[in-house]
Amino acid sequence: MTQQYVIDEMISAKSIAARIEVLASEIKTAFADTDKLVVVGLLRGSFVFIADLVRELDLNVEVDFLEASSYGDSTESSREVRILKDLRGEIGGRDVLVVEDIVDTGFTLSHVTQLLATREPKRLETIALLDKPSRRETNIRATWTGFEIPDEFVVGYGIDYAQRNRNLPYIGKVRFT
Ligand code: PRP
């Protein structure tokens, strides 16, 4: 059974939207010469972020998804990243942007970028809405980061606690009571 908890707002929906506008403008500039950008969302956590991000990207975009999991319903990383669902499309010779909700230990993003690099994309960049640098156990860093946050247990805007709270429009901090 999950412990009792309350959620305190940490990053408002308005702040997230404002930050995404800035990030999208940087991405548009970085990929200005692309004929098509393949935006890859890492399921399940990134589904809200990718939806908002692509709607701010005034580029020719293809959306694809990859499901990787290292946590299951646990709060501790298993450090073993499993690919549960692979991309539908080919990325060889393409411009690719991997979209992650949060980089914690970094095992997920590191494993996924290594895997995708073997498919020889033209360019492979990454974006994470949240980054917890104090938790890092790998030396990966996303090309673009929305917000650096302290080591708090966060939920909302796609991120779950035992599969709940993904639908909150803001990032909240879990406080156990
Ligand atoms: C979470 C989160 C990131 C990853 C970050 O995914 O969505 O993908 O963990 O942690 P890491 O940097 O320590 O690897 P999870 O495995 O819980 O799956 P989910 O996205 O389906 O919730």
Backbone and ligand atoms as CSV (ligand in chain L), in Angstrom:
chain,resi,resn,atom,element,x,y,z
A,1,MET,N,N,0.840,-1.203,0.000
A,1,MET,CA,C,0.000,0.000,0.000
A,1,MET,C,C,0.876,1.255,0.000
A,2,THR,N,N,0.461,2.288,-0.761
A,2,THR,CA,C,1.257,3.522,-0.765
A,2,THR,C,C,0.978,4.332,0.494
A,3,GLN,N,N,2.016,5.031,0.938
A,3,GLN,CA,C,1.905,5.891,2.122
A,3,GLN,C,C,0.979,7.072,1.846
A,4,GLN,N,N,0.435,7.677,2.886
A,4,GLN,CA,C,-0.370,8.894,2.743
A,4,GLN,C,C,0.557,10.051,2.383
A,5,TYR,N,N,0.112,10.914,1.478
A,5,TYR,CA,C,0.948,12.052,1.108
A,5,TYR,C,C,0.098,13.220,0.631
A,6,VAL,N,N,0.720,14.399,0.644
A,6,VAL,CA,C,0.092,15.565,0.022
A,6,VAL,C,C,1.061,16.072,-1.042
A,7,ILE,N,N,0.530,16.890,-1.955
A,7,ILE,CA,C,1.366,17.406,-3.042
A,7,ILE,C,C,1.422,18.928,-2.957
A,8,ASP,N,N,2.615,19.469,-2.860
A,8,ASP,CA,C,2.799,20.920,-2.839
A,8,ASP,C,C,3.289,21.361,-4.212
A,9,GLU,N,N,2.697,22.427,-4.753
A,9,GLU,CA,C,3.121,22.896,-6.076
A,9,GLU,C,C,4.574,23.375,-6.039
A,10,MET,N,N,5.345,22.933,-7.020
A,10,MET,CA,C,6.759,23.312,-7.087
A,10,MET,C,C,7.019,24.187,-8.321
A,11,ILE,N,N,6.474,23.782,-9.476
A,11,ILE,CA,C,6.612,24.577,-10.709
A,11,ILE,C,C,5.211,24.698,-11.321
A,12,SER,N,N,4.742,25.915,-11.462
A,12,SER,CA,C,3.367,26.127,-11.940
A,12,SER,C,C,3.226,25.816,-13.432
A,13,ALA,N,N,1.989,25.574,-13.846
A,13,ALA,CA,C,1.701,25.316,-15.261
A,13,ALA,C,C,2.142,26.512,-16.110
A,14,LYS,N,N,1.971,27.715,-15.568
A,14,LYS,CA,C,2.348,28.930,-16.289
A,14,LYS,C,C,3.870,29.003,-16.493
A,15,SER,N,N,4.630,28.673,-15.454
A,15,SER,CA,C,6.101,28.687,-15.571
A,15,SER,C,C,6.575,27.642,-16.569
A,16,ILE,N,N,5.922,26.487,-16.566
A,16,ILE,CA,C,6.307,25.425,-17.508
A,16,ILE,C,C,6.066,25.911,-18.936
A,17,ALA,N,N,4.888,26.502,-19.181
A,17,ALA,CA,C,4.545,26.978,-20.526
A,17,ALA,C,C,5.539,28.042,-20.998
A,18,ALA,N,N,5.907,28.951,-20.097
A,18,ALA,CA,C,6.851,30.021,-20.467
A,18,ALA,C,C,8.220,29.436,-20.807
A,19,ARG,N,N,8.650,28.451,-20.036
A,19,ARG,CA,C,9.967,27.834,-20.273
A,19,ARG,C,C,9.961,27.051,-21.601
A,20,ILE,N,N,8.845,26.389,-21.888
A,20,ILE,CA,C,8.747,25.620,-23.136
A,20,ILE,C,C,8.832,26.541,-24.354
A,21,GLU,N,N,8.263,27.726,-24.253
A,21,GLU,CA,C,8.357,28.695,-25.360
A,21,GLU,C,C,9.812,29.029,-25.658
A,22,VAL,N,N,10.585,29.260,-24.601
A,22,VAL,CA,C,12.009,29.600,-24.765
A,22,VAL,C,C,12.772,28.409,-25.349
A,23,LEU,N,N,12.528,27.215,-24.788
A,23,LEU,CA,C,13.225,26.011,-25.261
A,23,LEU,C,C,12.897,25.737,-26.728
A,24,ALA,N,N,11.624,25.888,-27.088
A,24,ALA,CA,C,11.203,25.617,-28.465
A,24,ALA,C,C,11.891,26.581,-29.430
A,25,SER,N,N,12.045,27.814,-29.001
A,25,SER,CA,C,12.698,28.785,-29.871
A,25,SER,C,C,14.180,28.423,-30.057
A,26,GLU,N,N,14.841,27.942,-29.004
A,26,GLU,CA,C,16.238,27.511,-29.130
A,26,GLU,C,C,16.352,26.285,-30.045
A,27,ILE,N,N,15.406,25.368,-29.903
A,27,ILE,CA,C,15.427,24.148,-30.723
A,27,ILE,C,C,15.185,24.499,-32.194
A,28,LYS,N,N,14.262,25.424,-32.435
A,28,LYS,CA,C,13.975,25.855,-33.817
A,28,LYS,C,C,15.227,26.436,-34.460
A,29,THR,N,N,15.974,27.223,-33.684
A,29,THR,CA,C,17.204,27.819,-34.200
A,29,THR,C,C,18.246,26.732,-34.464
A,30,ALA,N,N,18.385,25.805,-33.519
A,30,ALA,CA,C,19.395,24.748,-33.652
A,30,ALA,C,C,19.113,23.826,-34.839
A,31,PHE,N,N,17.835,23.594,-35.124
A,31,PHE,CA,C,17.469,22.683,-36.213
A,31,PHE,C,C,16.875,23.454,-37.405
A,32,ALA,N,N,17.262,24.713,-37.558
A,32,ALA,CA,C,16.673,25.559,-38.602
A,32,ALA,C,C,16.808,24.959,-40.005
A,33,ASP,N,N,17.883,24.187,-40.235
A,33,ASP,CA,C,18.120,23.667,-41.586
A,33,ASP,C,C,17.551,22.261,-41.794
A,34,THR,N,N,16.773,21.762,-40.843
A,34,THR,CA,C,16.290,20.379,-40.972
A,34,THR,C,C,15.154,20.274,-41.993
A,35,ASP,N,N,15.109,19.130,-42.702
A,35,ASP,CA,C,13.942,18.904,-43.569
A,35,ASP,C,C,12.853,18.203,-42.762
A,36,LYS,N,N,13.279,17.463,-41.718
A,36,LYS,CA,C,12.305,16.847,-40.812
A,36,LYS,C,C,12.986,16.497,-39.502
A,37,LEU,N,N,12.353,16.877,-38.400
A,37,LEU,CA,C,12.883,16.547,-37.082
A,37,LEU,C,C,12.034,15.424,-36.480
A,38,VAL,N,N,12.696,14.314,-36.147
A,38,VAL,CA,C,11.981,13.211,-35.493
A,38,VAL,C,C,12.040,13.449,-33.981
A,39,VAL,N,N,10.892,13.728,-33.392
A,39,VAL,CA,C,10.827,13.997,-31.957
A,39,VAL,C,C,10.368,12.707,-31.271
A,40,VAL,N,N,11.257,12.188,-30.420
A,40,VAL,CA,C,11.018,10.883,-29.792
A,40,VAL,C,C,10.678,11.073,-28.313
A,41,GLY,N,N,9.467,10.764,-27.950
A,41,GLY,CA,C,9.059,10.864,-26.548
A,41,GLY,C,C,9.325,9.552,-25.835
A,42,LEU,N,N,9.910,9.637,-24.636
A,42,LEU,CA,C,10.123,8.435,-23.836
A,42,LEU,C,C,8.899,8.219,-22.955
A,43,LEU,N,N,8.196,7.154,-23.255
A,43,LEU,CA,C,6.975,6.838,-22.495
A,43,LEU,C,C,7.330,6.254,-21.139
A,44,ARG,N,N,6.468,6.388,-20.121
A,44,ARG,CA,C,5.260,7.139,-20.304
A,44,ARG,C,C,5.404,8.611,-19.893
A,45,GLY,N,N,6.393,8.892,-19.074
A,45,GLY,CA,C,6.483,10.203,-18.406
A,45,GLY,C,C,6.480,11.433,-19.298
A,46,SER,N,N,6.966,11.308,-20.554
A,46,SER,CA,C,7.128,12.515,-21.381
A,46,SER,C,C,5.893,12.901,-22.187
A,47,PHE,N,N,4.781,12.142,-22.028
A,47,PHE,CA,C,3.663,12.364,-22.961
A,47,PHE,C,C,3.059,13.774,-22.875
A,48,VAL,N,N,3.064,14.386,-21.711
A,48,VAL,CA,C,2.506,15.740,-21.595
A,48,VAL,C,C,3.498,16.762,-22.157
A,49,PHE,N,N,4.756,16.604,-21.766
A,49,PHE,CA,C,5.801,17.538,-22.214
A,49,PHE,C,C,5.943,17.530,-23.731
A,50,ILE,N,N,5.988,16.366,-24.344
A,50,ILE,CA,C,6.169,16.296,-25.804
A,50,ILE,C,C,4.965,16.925,-26.506
A,51,ALA,N,N,3.777,16.736,-25.948
A,51,ALA,CA,C,2.570,17.303,-26.574
A,51,ALA,C,C,2.646,18.835,-26.586
A,52,ASP,N,N,3.082,19.415,-25.477
A,52,ASP,CA,C,3.192,20.876,-25.420
A,52,ASP,C,C,4.374,21.370,-26.241
A,53,LEU,N,N,5.493,20.630,-26.195
A,53,LEU,CA,C,6.700,21.061,-26.909
A,53,LEU,C,C,6.495,21.083,-28.425
A,54,VAL,N,N,5.958,20.012,-28.985
A,54,VAL,CA,C,5.822,19.972,-30.455
A,54,VAL,C,C,4.858,21.048,-30.975
A,55,ARG,N,N,3.895,21.426,-30.140
A,55,ARG,CA,C,2.963,22.472,-30.590
A,55,ARG,C,C,3.596,23.847,-30.602
A,56,GLU,N,N,4.766,23.967,-29.977
A,56,GLU,CA,C,5.518,25.231,-30.029
A,56,GLU,C,C,6.605,25.188,-31.100
A,57,LEU,N,N,6.808,24.009,-31.716
A,57,LEU,CA,C,7.893,23.864,-32.691
A,57,LEU,C,C,7.385,24.095,-34.100
A,58,ASP,N,N,7.774,25.208,-34.654
A,58,ASP,CA,C,7.346,25.548,-35.994
A,58,ASP,C,C,8.334,24.943,-37.001
A,59,LEU,N,N,8.390,23.603,-37.021
A,59,LEU,CA,C,9.313,22.869,-37.899
A,59,LEU,C,C,8.530,21.704,-38.487
A,60,ASN,N,N,9.094,21.055,-39.497
A,60,ASN,CA,C,8.491,19.836,-40.008
A,60,ASN,C,C,8.858,18.713,-39.039
A,61,VAL,N,N,7.860,18.236,-38.299
A,61,VAL,CA,C,8.122,17.324,-37.194
A,61,VAL,C,C,7.442,15.971,-37.402
A,62,GLU,N,N,8.166,14.895,-37.060
A,62,GLU,CA,C,7.539,13.577,-36.982
A,62,GLU,C,C,7.600,13.176,-35.513
A,63,VAL,N,N,6.516,12.649,-34.990
A,63,VAL,CA,C,6.495,12.262,-33.571
A,63,VAL,C,C,6.528,10.739,-33.464
A,64,ASP,N,N,7.422,10.250,-32.627
A,64,ASP,CA,C,7.510,8.808,-32.402
A,64,ASP,C,C,7.704,8.589,-30.910
A,65,PHE,N,N,7.511,7.359,-30.466
A,65,PHE,CA,C,7.645,7.062,-29.036
A,65,PHE,C,C,8.464,5.806,-28.822
A,66,LEU,N,N,9.133,5.804,-27.690
A,66,LEU,CA,C,9.909,4.648,-27.269
A,66,LEU,C,C,9.596,4.482,-25.789
A,67,GLU,N,N,9.361,3.270,-25.373
A,67,GLU,CA,C,9.086,3.077,-23.941
A,67,GLU,C,C,10.236,2.357,-23.277
A,68,ALA,N,N,10.786,3.043,-22.298
A,68,ALA,CA,C,11.873,2.464,-21.521
A,68,ALA,C,C,11.453,2.522,-20.065
A,69,SER,N,N,11.826,1.533,-19.308
A,69,SER,CA,C,11.449,1.570,-17.904
A,69,SER,C,C,12.565,1.019,-17.028
A,70,SER,N,N,12.848,1.722,-15.951
A,70,SER,CA,C,13.831,1.207,-15.005
A,70,SER,C,C,13.297,1.234,-13.582
A,71,TYR,N,N,12.140,1.840,-13.409
A,71,TYR,CA,C,11.608,1.982,-12.051
A,71,TYR,C,C,10.437,1.051,-11.746
A,72,GLY,N,N,9.642,0.685,-12.749
A,72,GLY,CA,C,8.412,-0.046,-12.463
A,72,GLY,C,C,7.557,0.794,-11.533
A,73,ASP,N,N,7.007,0.206,-10.496
A,73,ASP,CA,C,6.220,0.977,-9.527
A,73,ASP,C,C,7.067,1.375,-8.325
A,74,SER,N,N,8.358,1.136,-8.419
A,74,SER,CA,C,9.238,1.434,-7.293
A,74,SER,C,C,9.758,2.870,-7.376
A,75,THR,N,N,10.285,3.396,-6.277
A,75,THR,CA,C,10.861,4.746,-6.286
A,75,THR,C,C,12.377,4.671,-6.483
A,76,GLU,N,N,12.934,3.470,-6.502
A,76,GLU,CA,C,14.377,3.279,-6.679
A,76,GLU,C,C,14.667,2.775,-8.092
A,77,SER,N,N,15.659,3.373,-8.765
A,77,SER,CA,C,16.018,2.895,-10.096
A,77,SER,C,C,16.588,1.488,-9.992
A,78,SER,N,N,16.176,0.610,-10.914
A,78,SER,CA,C,16.728,-0.750,-10.923
A,78,SER,C,C,18.096,-0.732,-11.603
A,79,ARG,N,N,18.435,0.394,-12.247
A,79,ARG,CA,C,19.673,0.569,-13.008
A,79,ARG,C,C,19.728,-0.337,-14.241
A,80,GLU,N,N,18.674,-1.067,-14.471
A,80,GLU,CA,C,18.596,-1.892,-15.669
A,80,GLU,C,C,17.484,-1.322,-16.515
A,81,VAL,N,N,17.838,-0.741,-17.651
A,81,VAL,CA,C,16.822,-0.094,-18.473
A,81,VAL,C,C,16.289,-1.107,-19.483
A,82,ARG,N,N,14.993,-1.298,-19.460
A,82,ARG,CA,C,14.371,-2.233,-20.404
A,82,ARG,C,C,13.629,-1.452,-21.483
A,83,ILE,N,N,13.798,-1.869,-22.735
A,83,ILE,CA,C,13.034,-1.244,-23.821
A,83,ILE,C,C,11.744,-2.051,-23.957
A,84,LEU,N,N,10.638,-1.405,-23.619
A,84,LEU,CA,C,9.351,-2.105,-23.647
A,84,LEU,C,C,8.646,-1.907,-24.981
A,85,LYS,N,N,8.970,-0.770,-25.648
A,85,LYS,CA,C,8.368,-0.500,-26.953
A,85,LYS,C,C,9.368,0.290,-27.766
A,86,ASP,N,N,9.680,-0.200,-28.937
A,86,ASP,CA,C,10.675,0.483,-29.783
A,86,ASP,C,C,9.977,1.484,-30.709
A,87,LEU,N,N,10.792,2.309,-31.384
A,87,LEU,CA,C,10.266,3.286,-32.333
A,87,LEU,C,C,9.524,2.587,-33.471
A,88,ARG,N,N,8.563,3.311,-34.049
A,88,ARG,CA,C,7.890,2.775,-35.240
A,88,ARG,C,C,8.701,3.082,-36.486
A,89,GLY,N,N,9.348,4.270,-36.475
A,89,GLY,CA,C,10.033,4.730,-37.685
A,89,GLY,C,C,11.538,4.518,-37.658
A,90,GLU,N,N,12.148,4.722,-38.825
A,90,GLU,CA,C,13.604,4.640,-38.960
A,90,GLU,C,C,14.194,6.006,-38.618
A,91,ILE,N,N,15.379,6.029,-38.008
A,91,ILE,CA,C,16.010,7.316,-37.705
A,91,ILE,C,C,17.375,7.483,-38.373
A,92,GLY,N,N,17.808,6.481,-39.135
A,92,GLY,CA,C,19.095,6.572,-39.832
A,92,GLY,C,C,19.123,7.807,-40.735
A,93,GLY,N,N,20.162,8.659,-40.582
A,93,GLY,CA,C,20.309,9.842,-41.423
A,93,GLY,C,C,19.358,10.984,-41.082
A,94,ARG,N,N,18.594,10.833,-39.985
A,94,ARG,CA,C,17.589,11.845,-39.615
A,94,ARG,C,C,18.076,12.717,-38.461
A,95,ASP,N,N,17.442,13.889,-38.338
A,95,ASP,CA,C,17.642,14.731,-37.160
A,95,ASP,C,C,16.677,14.231,-36.087
A,96,VAL,N,N,17.231,13.961,-34.907
A,96,VAL,CA,C,16.409,13.344,-33.848
A,96,VAL,C,C,16.532,14.140,-32.549
A,97,LEU,N,N,15.390,14.344,-31.907
A,97,LEU,CA,C,15.365,14.986,-30.584
A,97,LEU,C,C,14.649,14.039,-29.622
A,98,VAL,N,N,15.367,13.586,-28.601
A,98,VAL,CA,C,14.779,12.689,-27.593
A,98,VAL,C,C,14.230,13.541,-26.448
A,99,VAL,N,N,12.977,13.292,-26.104
A,99,VAL,CA,C,12.294,14.089,-25.084
A,99,VAL,C,C,12.063,13.250,-23.821
A,100,GLU,N,N,12.645,13.724,-22.738
A,100,GLU,CA,C,12.562,13.020,-21.453
A,100,GLU,C,C,11.878,13.937,-20.437
A,101,ASP,N,N,11.103,13.387,-19.538
A,101,ASP,CA,C,10.472,14.227,-18.506
A,101,ASP,C,C,11.469,14.600,-17.425
A,102,ILE,N,N,12.259,13.618,-16.969
A,102,ILE,CA,C,13.188,13.913,-15.880
A,102,ILE,C,C,14.446,13.054,-15.996
A,103,VAL,N,N,15.581,13.680,-15.739
A,103,VAL,CA,C,16.836,12.932,-15.673
A,103,VAL,C,C,17.223,12.865,-14.201
A,104,ASP,N,N,17.308,11.643,-13.721
A,104,ASP,CA,C,17.580,11.407,-12.303
A,104,ASP,C,C,18.968,10.763,-12.216
A,105,THR,N,N,19.057,9.442,-12.155
A,105,THR,CA,C,20.386,8.803,-12.198
A,105,THR,C,C,21.024,8.994,-13.574
A,106,GLY,N,N,20.178,9.139,-14.600
A,106,GLY,CA,C,20.671,9.298,-15.970
A,106,GLY,C,C,20.750,7.979,-16.734
A,107,PHE,N,N,20.444,6.854,-16.060
A,107,PHE,CA,C,20.558,5.558,-16.739
A,107,PHE,C,C,19.622,5.453,-17.945
A,108,THR,N,N,18.394,5.963,-17.794
A,108,THR,CA,C,17.431,5.842,-18.896
A,108,THR,C,C,17.916,6.602,-20.130
A,109,LEU,N,N,18.225,7.891,-19.958
A,109,LEU,CA,C,18.626,8.711,-21.115
A,109,LEU,C,C,19.932,8.209,-21.721
A,110,SER,N,N,20.847,7.781,-20.861
A,110,SER,CA,C,22.124,7.284,-21.330
A,110,SER,C,C,21.936,6.013,-22.175
A,111,HIS,N,N,21.136,5.091,-21.663
A,111,HIS,CA,C,20.887,3.835,-22.382
A,111,HIS,C,C,20.186,4.102,-23.721
A,112,VAL,N,N,19.177,4.973,-23.676
A,112,VAL,CA,C,18.392,5.236,-24.894
A,112,VAL,C,C,19.243,5.947,-25.952
A,113,THR,N,N,20.049,6.917,-25.537
A,113,THR,CA,C,20.846,7.636,-26.543
A,113,THR,C,C,21.918,6.709,-27.132
A,114,GLN,N,N,22.472,5.837,-26.300
A,114,GLN,CA,C,23.455,4.878,-26.841
A,114,GLN,C,C,22.798,3.953,-27.859
A,115,LEU,N,N,21.586,3.500,-27.534
A,115,LEU,CA,C,20.866,2.612,-28.447
A,115,LEU,C,C,20.551,3.326,-29.761
A,116,LEU,N,N,20.027,4.560,-29.663
A,116,LEU,CA,C,19.631,5.283,-30.879
A,116,LEU,C,C,20.840,5.681,-31.722
A,117,ALA,N,N,21.962,5.942,-31.068
A,117,ALA,CA,C,23.178,6.317,-31.808
A,117,ALA,C,C,23.637,5.181,-32.719
A,118,THR,N,N,23.380,3.926,-32.329
A,118,THR,CA,C,23.788,2.786,-33.175
A,118,THR,C,C,23.021,2.774,-34.499
A,119,ARG,N,N,21.894,3.511,-34.540
A,119,ARG,CA,C,21.094,3.548,-35.787
A,119,ARG,C,C,21.536,4.679,-36.707
A,120,GLU,N,N,22.621,5.340,-36.328
A,120,GLU,CA,C,23.276,6.372,-37.135
A,120,GLU,C,C,22.375,7.511,-37.599
A,121,PRO,N,N,21.748,8.206,-36.648
A,121,PRO,CA,C,21.011,9.420,-37.040
A,121,PRO,C,C,22.000,10.477,-37.510
A,122,LYS,N,N,21.489,11.456,-38.273
A,122,LYS,CA,C,22.366,12.546,-38.723
A,122,LYS,C,C,22.789,13.362,-37.510
A,123,ARG,N,N,21.824,13.624,-36.632
A,123,ARG,CA,C,22.090,14.406,-35.434
A,123,ARG,C,C,21.157,13.905,-34.331
A,124,LEU,N,N,21.700,13.760,-33.124
A,124,LEU,CA,C,20.905,13.245,-32.006
A,124,LEU,C,C,21.063,14.186,-30.825
A,125,GLU,N,N,19.961,14.877,-30.455
A,125,GLU,CA,C,19.997,15.783,-29.310
A,125,GLU,C,C,18.925,15.350,-28.318
A,126,THR,N,N,19.020,15.900,-27.111
A,126,THR,CA,C,18.100,15.487,-26.052
A,126,THR,C,C,17.557,16.698,-25.307
A,127,ILE,N,N,16.348,16.536,-24.790
A,127,ILE,CA,C,15.778,17.590,-23.950
A,127,ILE,C,C,15.075,16.929,-22.773
A,128,ALA,N,N,15.282,17.501,-21.588
A,128,ALA,CA,C,14.601,17.002,-20.386
A,128,ALA,C,C,13.913,18.185,-19.723
A,129,LEU,N,N,12.669,18.001,-19.337
A,129,LEU,CA,C,11.989,19.090,-18.638
A,129,LEU,C,C,12.654,19.349,-17.292
A,130,LEU,N,N,12.940,18.263,-16.566
A,130,LEU,CA,C,13.529,18.406,-15.230
A,130,LEU,C,C,14.864,17.675,-15.151
A,131,ASP,N,N,15.739,18.206,-14.327
A,131,ASP,CA,C,17.037,17.578,-14.104
A,131,ASP,C,C,17.340,17.629,-12.613
A,132,LYS,N,N,17.718,16.475,-12.079
A,132,LYS,CA,C,18.143,16.395,-10.671
A,132,LYS,C,C,19.627,16.060,-10.678
A,133,PRO,N,N,20.499,17.051,-10.870
A,133,PRO,CA,C,21.929,16.758,-11.016
A,133,PRO,C,C,22.537,16.059,-9.796
A,134,SER,N,N,21.983,16.311,-8.613
A,134,SER,CA,C,22.549,15.709,-7.396
A,134,SER,C,C,22.369,14.193,-7.341
A,135,ARG,N,N,21.495,13.655,-8.193
A,135,ARG,CA,C,21.223,12.216,-8.177
A,135,ARG,C,C,21.986,11.445,-9.262
A,136,ARG,N,N,22.756,12.173,-10.074
A,136,ARG,CA,C,23.350,11.556,-11.258
A,136,ARG,C,C,24.349,10.441,-10.932
A,137,GLU,N,N,24.207,9.322,-11.635
A,137,GLU,CA,C,25.167,8.213,-11.495
A,137,GLU,C,C,25.832,7.899,-12.824
A,138,THR,N,N,25.532,8.703,-13.850
A,138,THR,CA,C,26.157,8.542,-15.168
A,138,THR,C,C,26.630,9.947,-15.551
A,139,ASN,N,N,27.393,10.074,-16.644
A,139,ASN,CA,C,27.813,11.444,-16.948
A,139,ASN,C,C,27.034,12.084,-18.096
A,140,ILE,N,N,25.764,11.700,-18.198
A,140,ILE,CA,C,24.938,12.282,-19.255
A,140,ILE,C,C,24.284,13.585,-18.793
A,141,ARG,N,N,24.122,14.497,-19.758
A,141,ARG,CA,C,23.364,15.724,-19.507
A,141,ARG,C,C,22.576,16.008,-20.774
A,142,ALA,N,N,21.312,16.393,-20.623
A,142,ALA,CA,C,20.505,16.671,-21.805
A,142,ALA,C,C,21.023,17.942,-22.488
A,143,THR,N,N,20.856,18.013,-23.796
A,143,THR,CA,C,21.265,19.208,-24.538
A,143,THR,C,C,20.516,20.431,-24.008
A,144,TRP,N,N,19.203,20.247,-23.797
A,144,TRP,CA,C,18.374,21.317,-23.219
A,144,TRP,C,C,17.698,20.808,-21.942
A,145,THR,N,N,17.653,21.670,-20.940
A,145,THR,CA,C,16.981,21.321,-19.680
A,145,THR,C,C,15.987,22.425,-19.343
A,146,GLY,N,N,14.800,22.013,-18.906
A,146,GLY,CA,C,13.796,22.995,-18.506
A,146,GLY,C,C,14.114,23.624,-17.167
A,147,PHE,N,N,14.215,22.769,-16.154
A,147,PHE,CA,C,14.463,23.239,-14.789
A,147,PHE,C,C,15.373,22.267,-14.061
A,148,GLU,N,N,16.362,22.818,-13.365
A,148,GLU,CA,C,17.157,21.988,-12.447
A,148,GLU,C,C,16.436,22.011,-11.115
A,149,ILE,N,N,16.254,20.845,-10.531
A,149,ILE,CA,C,15.526,20.800,-9.253
A,149,ILE,C,C,16.341,20.044,-8.206
A,150,PRO,N,N,16.065,20.308,-6.924
A,150,PRO,CA,C,16.751,19.548,-5.874
A,150,PRO,C,C,16.211,18.121,-5.800
A,151,ASP,N,N,16.809,17.321,-4.958
A,151,ASP,CA,C,16.425,15.914,-4.859
A,151,ASP,C,C,15.120,15.748,-4.085
A,152,GLU,N,N,14.032,16.145,-4.726
A,152,GLU,CA,C,12.694,15.999,-4.143
A,152,GLU,C,C,11.937,14.993,-4.987
A,153,PHE,N,N,10.969,14.356,-4.377
A,153,PHE,CA,C,10.131,13.401,-5.101
A,153,PHE,C,C,9.024,14.190,-5.795
A,154,VAL,N,N,9.073,14.270,-7.124
A,154,VAL,CA,C,8.118,15.109,-7.852
A,154,VAL,C,C,7.114,14.287,-8.654
A,155,VAL,N,N,5.950,14.871,-8.849
A,155,VAL,CA,C,4.888,14.247,-9.653
A,155,VAL,C,C,4.217,15.318,-10.511
A,156,GLY,N,N,3.385,14.851,-11.433
A,156,GLY,CA,C,2.589,15.767,-12.249
A,156,GLY,C,C,3.220,16.061,-13.593
A,157,TYR,N,N,2.427,16.654,-14.482
A,157,TYR,CA,C,2.870,16.998,-15.832
A,157,TYR,C,C,3.507,15.765,-16.502
A,158,GLY,N,N,2.880,14.612,-16.302
A,158,GLY,CA,C,3.355,13.363,-16.915
A,158,GLY,C,C,4.045,12.416,-15.958
A,159,ILE,N,N,4.534,12.963,-14.851
A,159,ILE,CA,C,5.325,12.142,-13.914
A,159,ILE,C,C,4.418,11.541,-12.830
A,160,ASP,N,N,4.647,10.268,-12.536
A,160,ASP,CA,C,3.756,9.558,-11.614
A,160,ASP,C,C,4.387,9.223,-10.274
A,161,TYR,N,N,3.511,8.903,-9.352
A,161,TYR,CA,C,3.902,8.172,-8.147
A,161,TYR,C,C,3.003,6.943,-8.137
A,162,ALA,N,N,3.589,5.769,-8.341
A,162,ALA,CA,C,2.827,4.515,-8.432
A,162,ALA,C,C,1.659,4.655,-9.421
A,163,GLN,N,N,1.976,5.247,-10.573
A,163,GLN,CA,C,1.034,5.421,-11.699
A,163,GLN,C,C,-0.068,6.453,-11.436
A,164,ARG,N,N,0.033,7.228,-10.370
A,164,ARG,CA,C,-0.968,8.269,-10.130
A,164,ARG,C,C,-0.346,9.645,-10.316
A,165,ASN,N,N,-1.189,10.645,-10.472
A,165,ASN,CA,C,-0.813,12.065,-10.526
A,165,ASN,C,C,-0.163,12.527,-11.835
A,166,ARG,N,N,-0.119,11.684,-12.850
A,166,ARG,CA,C,0.469,12.116,-14.132
A,166,ARG,C,C,-0.340,13.254,-14.734
A,167,ASN,N,N,-1.614,13.336,-14.382
A,167,ASN,CA,C,-2.517,14.310,-15.004
A,167,ASN,C,C,-2.519,15.674,-14.326
A,168,LEU,N,N,-1.715,15.873,-13.296
A,168,LEU,CA,C,-1.649,17.215,-12.698
A,168,LEU,C,C,-1.040,18.178,-13.718
A,169,PRO,N,N,-1.585,19.394,-13.870
A,169,PRO,CA,C,-1.054,20.331,-14.873
A,169,PRO,C,C,0.244,21.015,-14.456
A,170,TYR,N,N,0.675,20.796,-13.214
A,170,TYR,CA,C,1.904,21.423,-12.697
A,170,TYR,C,C,2.829,20.344,-12.135
A,171,ILE,N,N,4.068,20.754,-11.795
A,171,ILE,CA,C,4.991,19.837,-11.118
A,171,ILE,C,C,4.813,20.045,-9.617
A,172,GLY,N,N,4.533,18.960,-8.937
A,172,GLY,CA,C,4.338,19.047,-7.491
A,172,GLY,C,C,5.373,18.215,-6.752
A,173,LYS,N,N,5.547,18.592,-5.493
A,173,LYS,CA,C,6.488,17.896,-4.625
A,173,LYS,C,C,5.669,17.010,-3.683
A,174,VAL,N,N,6.053,15.755,-3.591
A,174,VAL,CA,C,5.328,14.835,-2.710
A,174,VAL,C,C,5.842,14.999,-1.280
A,175,ARG,N,N,4.904,15.191,-0.381
A,175,ARG,CA,C,5.264,15.281,1.044
A,175,ARG,C,C,4.487,14.189,1.776
A,176,PHE,N,N,5.225,13.247,2.354
A,176,PHE,CA,C,4.576,12.140,3.060
A,176,PHE,C,C,4.091,12.606,4.430
A,177,THR,N,N,2.863,12.187,4.783
A,177,THR,CA,C,2.264,12.695,6.036
A,177,THR,C,C,2.125,11.564,7.066
L,1,PRP,C1,C,11.231,7.669,-15.079
L,1,PRP,C2,C,11.241,8.978,-15.843
L,1,PRP,C3,C,12.512,8.910,-16.654
L,1,PRP,C4,C,13.422,8.067,-15.801
L,1,PRP,C5,C,14.466,8.951,-15.155
L,1,PRP,O1,O,10.718,6.678,-15.897
L,1,PRP,O2,O,10.101,9.102,-16.650
L,1,PRP,O3,O,12.289,8.269,-17.892
L,1,PRP,O4,O,12.602,7.436,-14.809
L,1,PRP,O5,O,15.252,8.237,-14.249
L,1,PRP,P1,P,16.783,7.884,-14.435
L,1,PRP,O6,O,17.489,9.105,-14.909
L,1,PRP,O7,O,17.209,7.500,-13.018
L,1,PRP,O8,O,16.902,6.733,-15.370
L,1,PRP,P2,P,10.038,5.321,-15.364
L,1,PRP,O9,O,10.996,4.187,-15.524
L,1,PRP,O10,O,9.491,5.529,-13.968
L,1,PRP,O11,O,8.862,5.100,-16.398
L,1,PRP,P3,P,7.638,6.081,-16.779
L,1,PRP,O12,O,8.207,7.203,-17.638
L,1,PRP,O13,O,6.730,5.181,-17.552
L,1,PRP,O14,O,7.007,6.602,-15.507
